[in-house]
C-alpha cells in the first residue's frame, strides 16, 4: 500500500500546519469572539434587571400606597395594622427573593424596614404604648428603603 504524505511547501512545512499568518488572525478572532460572548452577559443582566423591576415595582407601589394608612392603624386598630403590614412584608419578600445586586439589597432593606413596622404594630396589639417617635423613625427607614428600591428601576 502506498504511503500517504502531506504535501509540503517550499519551506518544508506541511500545508496542514497553521501558518504564522493564520495563527496571527486566529488568536485575535478567538479573543474577539470571547469578548462578544462575555459582552452578551450585560444584555442578559439587563433583561434580568428589567424582569426583576417588573416584579418589584407593583409591590413597591403597594407599599407606598398603603404605608400611611397602616401606620395610622397602629394607633386605632393595631391588629389590623399587624395583618396589613405582614401582608405587605410577605408580598415584598416574595417579589425580591432571588433578586441579586443593588436591587436585591434595596429589596432586602425594605423587607427589614417592614419587619420593624410589623414588630411595632405587634407591640401595640399586645398593649404596649407606641410613641410617635418610634413610628416616625420606622417610617423614615421604610421610605428610604422604598426610595432606594424604586431608584434601581428608573424605567419602571
C-alpha positions as CSV (number, residue, x, y, z in Angstrom):
1,X,0.0,0.0,0.0
2,X,1.4,3.4,-0.9
3,X,2.3,5.7,1.9
4,X,0.3,8.9,2.1
5,X,2.2,12.0,2.8
6,X,1.1,15.5,3.3
7,X,2.0,18.0,0.6
8,X,4.8,20.3,1.6
9,X,5.6,23.9,0.9
10,X,8.8,25.3,-0.4
11,X,10.0,25.9,3.1
12,X,9.5,22.2,4.1
13,X,6.4,22.6,6.2
14,X,3.4,20.6,5.5
15,X,0.4,22.5,4.2
16,X,-1.6,21.2,7.2
17,X,0.5,23.2,9.7
18,X,-1.0,26.6,10.5
19,X,1.0,29.4,9.1
20,X,2.1,32.3,11.3
21,X,-0.4,34.4,9.4
22,X,-3.3,32.1,10.2
23,X,-2.3,32.0,13.8
24,X,-1.9,35.8,13.9
25,X,-5.5,36.1,12.7
26,X,-6.9,33.2,14.7
27,X,-5.9,34.4,18.1
28,X,-7.4,37.9,17.9
29,X,-10.5,36.4,16.3
30,X,-10.9,34.0,19.2
31,X,-10.4,36.8,21.7
32,X,-12.9,38.9,19.8
33,X,-15.5,36.1,19.8
34,X,-14.9,35.5,23.5
35,X,-15.3,39.2,24.3
36,X,-18.5,39.2,22.3
37,X,-19.8,36.3,24.2
38,X,-19.0,38.0,27.5
39,X,-20.5,41.2,26.3
40,X,-23.8,39.5,25.8
41,X,-23.8,38.9,29.6
42,X,-24.7,42.6,30.0
43,X,-27.7,42.1,27.7
44,X,-28.7,39.1,29.9
45,X,-28.2,41.1,33.1
46,X,-30.2,44.0,31.6
47,X,-33.1,41.6,30.8
48,X,-32.9,40.1,34.3
49,X,-32.9,43.6,35.8
50,X,-35.9,44.5,33.7
51,X,-37.8,41.4,34.7
52,X,-36.9,41.9,38.4
53,X,-38.1,45.5,38.2
54,X,-41.3,44.4,36.6
55,X,-41.9,42.1,39.6
56,X,-40.8,44.5,42.3
57,X,-42.3,47.8,41.1
58,X,-46.0,46.9,41.7
59,X,-45.1,45.7,45.2
60,X,-43.2,48.9,45.9
61,X,-46.2,50.9,44.7
62,X,-48.5,48.9,47.0
63,X,-46.2,49.7,50.0
64,X,-46.1,53.4,49.1
65,X,-49.9,53.5,48.7
66,X,-50.7,51.7,52.0
67,X,-47.9,52.9,54.3
68,X,-49.7,55.9,55.7
69,X,-52.9,54.1,56.2
70,X,-51.3,51.2,58.0
71,X,-49.2,53.4,60.2
72,X,-52.3,55.3,61.3
73,X,-54.0,51.9,62.0
74,X,-51.2,51.1,64.6
75,X,-52.9,53.6,67.0
76,X,-56.5,52.7,66.3
77,X,-56.5,49.1,65.1
78,X,-53.1,47.6,65.9
79,X,-54.2,44.0,65.0
80,X,-55.4,45.2,61.6
81,X,-52.1,47.0,61.2
82,X,-50.2,43.8,62.0
83,X,-52.2,41.9,59.4
84,X,-51.8,44.6,56.7
85,X,-48.1,45.2,57.4
86,X,-47.4,41.4,57.5
87,X,-49.1,41.0,54.1
88,X,-47.0,43.9,52.6
89,X,-43.9,42.4,54.1
90,X,-44.6,38.9,52.7
91,X,-45.5,40.2,49.3
92,X,-42.3,42.3,49.2
93,X,-40.2,39.4,50.4
94,X,-41.7,37.2,47.7
95,X,-41.1,39.8,45.0
96,X,-37.4,40.3,45.9
97,X,-36.5,36.7,46.6
98,X,-33.8,35.6,44.2
99,X,-33.1,39.2,43.1
100,X,-29.4,39.9,43.2
101,X,-27.2,43.1,43.2
102,X,-28.3,46.5,44.3
103,X,-31.9,45.8,43.5
104,X,-31.8,42.8,45.8
105,X,-30.1,44.8,48.5
106,X,-32.7,47.5,48.3
107,X,-35.4,44.9,48.4
108,X,-33.9,43.3,51.5
109,X,-33.7,46.7,53.2
110,X,-37.4,47.3,52.5
111,X,-38.3,43.9,53.9
112,X,-36.2,44.6,57.0
113,X,-37.9,48.0,57.5
114,X,-41.3,46.3,57.1
115,X,-40.3,43.7,59.7
116,X,-39.6,46.6,62.1
117,X,-43.1,48.1,61.4
118,X,-44.7,44.7,61.9
119,X,-42.9,44.3,65.3
120,X,-44.0,47.8,66.3
121,X,-47.6,47.1,65.4
122,X,-47.4,43.8,67.3
123,X,-46.2,45.6,70.4
124,X,-49.2,48.0,70.1
125,X,-51.5,45.0,69.6
126,X,-50.1,43.4,72.8
127,X,-50.9,46.6,74.7
128,X,-47.6,48.4,74.7
129,X,-47.5,52.1,74.2
130,X,-46.0,53.1,70.8
131,X,-44.6,56.6,70.7
132,X,-44.8,58.9,67.6
133,X,-41.0,59.0,67.6
134,X,-40.8,55.2,67.1
135,X,-43.3,55.3,64.3
136,X,-41.6,58.3,62.7
137,X,-38.2,56.5,62.8
138,X,-39.5,53.3,61.2
139,X,-41.5,55.4,58.6
140,X,-38.3,57.1,57.6
141,X,-36.4,53.8,57.3
142,X,-39.2,52.3,55.2
143,X,-39.4,55.4,53.0
144,X,-35.6,55.4,52.5
145,X,-35.6,51.7,51.6
146,X,-38.6,52.3,49.2
147,X,-36.9,55.2,47.5
148,X,-33.7,53.1,47.1
149,X,-35.7,50.2,45.6
150,X,-37.6,52.4,43.2
151,X,-34.4,54.2,42.3
152,X,-32.9,50.9,41.0
153,X,-35.8,50.7,38.5
154,X,-35.9,54.2,36.9
155,X,-37.6,52.9,33.7
156,X,-40.4,51.1,35.5
